[in-house]
């Protein structure tokens, strides 16, 4: 068995507070609890020997495998097919819709044979706290419990479990129509053992979970051309959102490389203001107002917390509960995915200055107008003070959207989004008749536009470029310029920018975010095309009326999704998925691109 299966060979399950990855051979090789950003329990994805895993797989190593989701749900089916029979492992976590955080999380693994006879092998080898904590195992008549500092993990099976050192193993042979199960329950150190599972009770829970997901996704108002991909992306965004606060994480994982063997390995289990803000538009496009509203409330809380304090009103990222991040550290005892070290815990980019986040934040608040109207006068005062601060602060170099570690620049995208912040703020002040220093905001908005037109445009490239001065480096983040209204989507300057990007950043429909060789970012190595940028390219092409290449690019990009419709951050040179997985930004941009392209195609056919 491959100790490090391809990143794409995974499905995602979760309970709306945390999530796990399951390989296409039935191995849980990533799971952290009680939250997305908690220490891992299984992390074989980052170190097979030290990270821990939980596998249930066919005892026949030659059995072929197929993995799929039960339609419109987060129930993951891994099917094993051999001459002796066909067996399945169904993995899911019961959805927790409470807004109260809990320390108790349950991962359920149902095993059944649908044809012939199949023998399944089970191994449960947790390695708590990223493999740094020692655990004990207590084997009981009907269950087992792993104990590590601050945490207990109960394992209950409907078939016998055996001790294997301080780990567990078991074997069960099932004939056609027979079912077994293993339930893993993680809780705090003093948590009581859960009730003993029964096959009937687990089966009922499975259908309850299926009903929950199907009811939720069928509340979408999407009626376009690509319902399967859009629905899967919506479910993925839901799985990556921390229900108690409404904050989405950027991805379920940490440390997965942008280049195998390279150093571009980040921890993405936190909430970026940028990603969350753009998810508001994607969710509203589908009619999921509650989820969009939840995030804007979370965002408003972060702004209110900063009121009266010195410094920047917003950090670029937070923990899912809104707390600031811990500093970045290296987990040097982990070898990293296929030797991709260092493995980083935390994210040093949290201290960066990225001025574009104010544009995305105001974009979110203005797109969800019902949220803006609920904010009240005190909420407006906080928003107004934020824009007053930005009026004094927008004209500064920053690290930019891509969180480069090569020094600050006058990034064009940062200026564009500062323009968007003032533009949306002025609209909100007018629409809701709120007091504001509109003269000051208007002056700042107009100054930014004139500056970008003068210094962000490069005559040689005939395009808007990554940053002021220097070489004519193209940057795919600028694909959002027409979406926020900075330029008209068919303005000649924008069409020539699209042409320049097509020549320099696009590779057979896939889009690089920029060229690190032309614009050093302070890191060694290279990277793949950014899937987010490909979908932004589709959006921009559709707005520009270039519908044939837009549709071709969108449908070609779907072929790079994995076997269950999920995307990591990047696509590598051999078509492999790279980076943390699955990435929320990619899936929300897929939804945005599908909505824009559908509307454009509908107008064309009218």
Secondary structure, DSSP 8 states (H G I E B T S, - for coil): --SS--TTSEEEEE-SS-EEEEETTSEEEEEE-SSTTS-EEE-TTT-HHHH-EEEEEES-TT-EEEEEE-TTSS-EEEEEEETTEEEEEEEE------SS--S-EEEEEEEEEEEEEEEEEEEEE--HHHHTS--EEEE-SS-EEEEETTEEEEEEESS--EEETTEEEEEEEEETT-EEEEEEEEEETT--------HHHHHHHHHHHHHHHHHHHTT----SS-HHHHHHHHHHHHHTEETTTTEE-SBS-EEEESSTTSS-EEE--SEEHHHHHHHHHHHHHHT-HHHHHHHHHHHHHHHHHHTT-SS-S--SEE-TTS------EE-TTS--GGG----EES-GGGGS--THHHHHHHHHHHHSHHHHHHSHHHHHHHHHHHHHHHHHHSSS-B-TTTT-SS--B-BHHHHHHHHHHHHHHHHHHHHTT----HHHHHHHHHHHHHHHHHHSEETTTTEE-SBSSSS----GGGGGHHHHTSS-TT-HHHHHHHHHHHHHTEETTEE-S--TTTS--S--S---EEHHHHHHHHHHHHHTT-HHHHHHHHHHHHTTS-TTS--EEEE-TTS-EEEEESBHHHHHHHHHHHHHHHHHHHHHH-
